Amino acid sequence: MPIDLNLLAAFASVARRRNFRAAAVERGVSASTLSQQIRDLEAALDLRLLNRTTRSVAPTEAGVRLLERLAPALADITSAVDHLQLEADSPSGTLRINAPQPAIDLVLAPLVGPFLNEFPRLRLEITAETAFIDIVSAGFDAGVRWGESLAQDMIAVPLGPQQRYVVVAAPSVIAAGPPVLKPRDLLGRPCIRTQFPSGMKLPWEFEQDGVLEKLEPEARLLSSNITSQLRACRDGVGFWATFEDYVRVDIEAGRLVSVLDDWLPPFPGPFLYYPGRRHVPAPLRAFVDFIRRQRRSG
């Protein structure tokens, strides 16, 4: 039997957001209206698509299968409609981007104001997330990751110039032990490391003359929050490996001292990536063109 496309879009929104209120805001309807639409769809299909509790909403196994097939189809429909706007002087709509926090802080954030000022009818949603996800099934138009994490079937556009890591510490930490001249000199010294919500900790990587060295220093502080790591480093808690742009001003002011610079070569910055569809949604096309103009002028 024919199913109202609006009901399918309502289900996809709730299944992605896993929250009726957030999905209702996205759809521009009340939460009660959205709940009724889901009940109507489940009745029409004679299937439960969402498990609901007072605290959470999650797709059932049938709901997961439906979303996997539905998300690309709805994206294609949206893309076909948005493509009509490409000829307009001022495209409208919403651009949804998924990116890790450092890419947002250091690369995306400086682009947001100029982009939205140039396209006043566009709306931008940026979600900070470190875990690798399927941006299509999760409802995003594009993602941001570094080159080693990009899928081969994605179109990738460089977002900015090269970046590099530095290892820094407060002068008091530097003075409290022998000089750090090679990576292994950090072993036994106090360190600040990143631990992701999954519990995973990335090793510190160093390279010199083609020799790659990975290090797992013991951490006095484990955190997933960059602000707290920076504050702890300034306060003399230990050595910290981070993007140079986070601490450039502190290094120049003498609040932090970098070590092992000759072991930390630059690497390409992050990429904006998106599926290679025939029709790119108008908001995404506007952003890609904006990025390319920025890079040419920079």
C-alpha positions, 0 to 999 in steps of 0.5 A: 500500500502507498505510504505518505512520504511525509510519514517516512521523513518524520520517522527518519528524523526521529530515528536520526535524532533519537529524540522526539523534541529535537526531531519536532524542531527539525520538522517544524511540528509539535512533538505530539504531531510527530508522535502521531505520525510515527504511530500512523506509519507503524500502523500502516506497516504493521511494524514497530519501528521505534522503541520508546521509553520515558528517557530514550528513543531508538530504532528497532531492528526493522527501524534500522533496516528501514532507515538504512534504505530510506536515508539515501533515498530521502537525501536524493529527493532533497538533493533534487529539490535543492538542485533547483536552487543552484541557479538562484542568487541566494540559496536557502536551506540547512547544511549539516556538518559532522566534525571532530572538535579540533577541526571545528575550533581551528578550521571550521569556526573561522569560516562560519561567520564569513560564509553565513554573512555571504549566504544569509538565507542558509542555516548551518548545523555543526555537530562535534563528534570524534567517532567515525560515522556514516554521514548519510545514514546519520543525516549529515550533508558532509563530514570533516576528517583528516586524510587517513580516515576518509572513505575512498568513495567520498569526494574530499575538499581541502579545508585549510593549510597544513597543520602540525602537532607540538609537545609543550609544557610549562617552564616549571615542568621543563626545568624539573627534569633532564632535557627532552631530546628524543621521544623516549625522554618523555617516558617517566615524565608527567603527561596529559593525554586525550581519552575518548568516550570509548576509552581509547587513547591514541599513541603519540606519534613522532617521525624523523628521517623516515623513522616513525616512533609511537609512544604511550606515555603514562598520563597524570591527566586523561581528558577528552576536553581540550580546554581542561587539557590546556589549562592543566598544561599551563598550570604545570601538570605535565607535557601535552601533545596537541595541535600547534594552533591551540598553543601558538600564543602561549609559546610566543608568550613564554607560558609554554615551551615546545620540545621535539619540534624536529620530530613533529613534521607538518601534515595536511589539514582536514578535508570536507567530505561528502558522497559523490552524488549527481546533484549536490544539495544547494547549501553544500554546493554553496559551502564547497564553492565558498571554501575553494574561493577562500583557498584561492584568495588565501 
